[in-house]
Amino acid sequence: MGDIYKALADPTRRVLLDELMDRDEQTLFELCSRLAMKHDLTPSRQAVSQHLDVLESAGLVRTERRGRYKLHTIDTTPLEEISMRWPPRRGTP
């Protein structure tokens, strides 16, 4: 579970996850473009690729090759572990 926290600790990785929640199955080029246009972030393609590798290692992103394209998809399943570890208390505001 430590990998999930490491993956979520970086603000750029959180933005990448937000972008994949907004629209799944994006290429590296599409994600880099969205970071630049919507968030005024301009990391190199290599840096974005490394961020995606960390997210994939944590199980938060899956990849699929279609022809010459590598598509990135969000997987929120690992986040369920967090809610199971600390469930909300009943009766507290």
C-alpha positions as CSV (number, residue, x, y, z in Angstrom):
1,M,0.0,0.0,0.0
2,G,3.0,2.3,0.4
3,D,3.3,2.7,-3.3
4,I,-0.1,4.2,-3.5
5,Y,0.8,6.9,-1.0
6,K,4.1,7.6,-2.9
7,A,2.2,7.8,-6.2
8,L,-0.4,10.2,-4.8
9,A,2.2,12.4,-3.0
10,D,3.3,14.2,-6.1
11,P,1.0,17.0,-7.4
12,T,1.8,16.3,-11.1
13,R,0.8,12.6,-10.6
14,R,-2.5,13.7,-9.0
15,V,-3.2,16.0,-12.0
16,L,-2.4,13.1,-14.4
17,L,-5.0,10.9,-12.5
18,D,-7.5,13.8,-12.7
19,E,-7.0,14.0,-16.5
20,L,-7.4,10.2,-16.8
21,M,-10.6,10.4,-14.8
22,D,-11.8,13.2,-17.1
23,R,-11.0,11.1,-20.2
24,D,-9.6,7.6,-20.2
25,E,-7.4,5.9,-22.8
26,Q,-5.0,8.8,-23.5
27,T,-1.5,8.6,-25.1
28,L,1.6,10.2,-23.6
29,F,1.3,13.0,-26.2
30,E,-2.3,13.7,-25.2
31,L,-1.5,13.8,-21.5
32,C,1.5,16.1,-22.0
33,S,-0.7,18.4,-24.1
34,R,-3.5,18.5,-21.5
35,L,-1.0,19.3,-18.7
36,A,0.3,22.2,-20.8
37,M,-3.0,23.6,-21.9
38,K,-5.2,23.1,-18.9
39,H,-2.7,23.2,-16.0
40,D,0.2,25.3,-17.4
41,L,2.6,22.5,-16.5
42,T,5.3,21.8,-19.0
43,P,7.3,18.8,-17.8
44,S,9.3,16.9,-20.4
45,R,7.7,13.8,-22.1
46,Q,10.3,11.8,-20.3
47,A,9.2,13.2,-16.9
48,V,5.6,12.5,-17.6
49,S,6.5,9.0,-18.7
50,Q,8.3,8.5,-15.4
51,H,5.3,9.8,-13.5
52,L,3.1,7.4,-15.4
53,D,5.5,4.5,-14.5
54,V,5.1,5.3,-10.8
55,L,1.4,5.4,-11.1
56,E,1.4,2.1,-13.0
57,S,3.7,0.5,-10.4
58,A,1.1,1.5,-7.7
59,G,-1.6,-0.1,-9.8
60,L,-3.4,3.2,-10.4
61,V,-2.8,3.3,-14.2
62,R,-3.0,0.5,-16.7
63,T,-1.6,0.6,-20.2
64,E,-2.6,-1.1,-23.4
65,R,-0.9,-1.1,-26.8
66,R,-3.0,-0.5,-29.8
67,G,-0.9,-0.5,-32.9
68,R,1.8,2.1,-32.4
69,Y,-0.1,3.8,-29.6
70,K,0.2,3.1,-25.8
71,L,-3.0,4.1,-24.1
72,H,-3.2,4.9,-20.4
73,T,-6.3,4.1,-18.3
74,I,-7.0,4.9,-14.6
75,D,-7.7,2.1,-12.2
76,T,-9.1,3.2,-8.9
77,T,-9.2,-0.3,-7.4
78,P,-6.1,0.3,-5.2
79,L,-7.8,3.3,-3.6
80,E,-10.4,1.0,-2.1
81,E,-7.7,-0.4,0.2
82,I,-7.3,3.1,1.8
83,S,-11.1,3.3,2.5
84,M,-11.1,-0.2,3.9
85,R,-8.1,0.6,6.2
86,W,-9.8,3.7,7.6
87,P,-13.5,3.3,7.2
88,P,-15.6,6.3,8.2
89,R,-16.8,6.3,11.8
90,R,-20.5,6.1,12.3
91,G,-22.1,8.9,14.3
92,T,-19.3,11.5,14.0
93,P,-19.7,14.7,12.1
